[in-house]
Amino acid sequence: MEYLIDTYNINAVYSISIHDMIQYLCAEEDRYRCVLAFQLAHMYTRAYFSIKCNIPELPLNCAFFSSVEVDRAMRYSPSDQLDPTVALHTDIPFGESLNINDVLEKTNGTLQQY
């Protein structure tokens, strides 16, 4: 992921990893390129280990995450309302949950900056 961020000048930085959640902070204009980089980094990693285990093919359902959430708040799901008793700003819009097809459509399948 760091290689892709540096190579394609994506304004993003690793933030935190908890159990099965990995979080990056990125500039709003780079959010879709960051999601694409994240999906590609996952695919490259899975492919590497598959080859090392003498499994020459990587099924599509293993190659990519089923979805990657893009959100301005840390919540369980990007479609959840923020709790007004906890959140300072409850007017933060809902986030998005993107699968690989969604992000390919939004980025035209490229990490290049427009």
C-alpha positions in Angstrom: 0.0 0.0 0.0 2.8 2.4 0.9 4.4 1.7 -2.5 1.2 2.6 -4.4 0.6 5.7 -2.3 4.1 6.9 -3.0 4.2 5.9 -6.7 0.9 7.5 -7.6 1.1 10.5 -5.2 -2.0 9.6 -3.3 -2.4 11.9 -0.3 -3.0 9.2 2.3 -1.5 7.8 5.4 -1.9 4.6 7.4 -3.9 5.4 10.6 -4.9 2.3 12.6 -5.5 -1.5 12.4 -7.9 -3.2 14.8 -8.7 -6.9 14.3 -10.0 -7.1 10.7 -10.3 -3.3 10.1 -7.5 -1.3 8.5 -7.9 2.5 8.3 -6.2 5.0 6.1 -6.7 8.8 6.3 -6.7 10.5 2.9 -7.6 13.7 1.2 -11.2 13.8 0.0 -10.2 14.2 -3.6 -8.0 11.0 -3.4 -10.5 8.8 -1.6 -11.4 6.6 -4.6 -7.7 6.2 -5.7 -6.9 5.2 -2.1 -9.6 2.6 -2.2 -8.4 1.2 -5.5 -4.8 1.1 -4.2 -6.1 -0.7 -1.1 -7.9 -3.3 -3.2 -4.9 -3.8 -5.4 -2.5 -4.1 -2.5 -4.8 -6.8 -1.1 -4.9 -8.6 -4.4 -1.1 -8.5 -4.8 -0.6 -9.9 -1.3 -3.2 -12.7 -1.8 -1.6 -13.6 -5.2 1.9 -13.7 -3.7 0.8 -16.1 -0.9 -1.3 -18.3 -3.3 1.7 -18.8 -5.6 4.0 -19.6 -2.6 1.5 -22.3 -1.6 1.5 -23.7 -5.1 -2.0 -22.5 -5.9 -1.6 -20.9 -9.3 -5.0 -19.3 -9.5 -6.6 -16.7 -7.3 -10.4 -16.8 -7.3 -12.1 -13.4 -7.8 -14.0 -13.8 -4.4 -10.5 -14.0 -2.7 -8.7 -11.4 -4.8 -10.7 -8.3 -3.6 -12.4 -7.2 -0.4 -16.2 -7.5 -0.7 -16.4 -3.8 0.1 -14.3 -1.0 1.4 -15.9 1.8 3.4 -15.2 5.4 2.8 -16.4 7.7 5.6 -15.6 10.9 7.3 -16.5 9.4 10.8 -15.5 6.2 12.5 -18.7 4.2 12.8 -19.7 0.6 12.5 -21.3 1.0 9.1 -21.2 4.1 6.7 -25.0 4.1 6.6 -25.4 4.4 10.5 -26.5 7.7 12.0 -24.0 9.2 14.4 -25.1 9.2 18.0 -25.8 12.8 19.1 -24.9 12.0 22.7 -21.4 11.0 21.6 -20.7 12.8 18.3 -19.7 16.5 18.3 -21.0 16.9 14.8 -24.1 14.9 13.8 -24.4 16.6 10.4 -21.6 14.5 8.9 -23.0 12.9 5.7 -23.2 9.1 5.4 -20.2 7.3 4.0 -20.0 4.9 1.1 -19.4 1.1 0.8 -17.6 0.3 -2.4 -16.9 -3.0 -4.1 -14.2 -3.4 -6.7 -16.7 -2.7 -9.6 -17.8 0.6 -7.9 -14.3 1.8 -7.4 -13.2 0.8 -11.0 -16.1 2.9 -12.3 -15.2 5.9 -10.1 -11.5 5.8 -11.0 -11.8 4.6 -14.6 -9.6 1.7 -13.5 -6.5 3.8 -12.9 -4.5 5.1 -10.0 -3.3 8.1 -12.1 -4.4 11.5 -10.9 -6.6 13.6 -13.2 
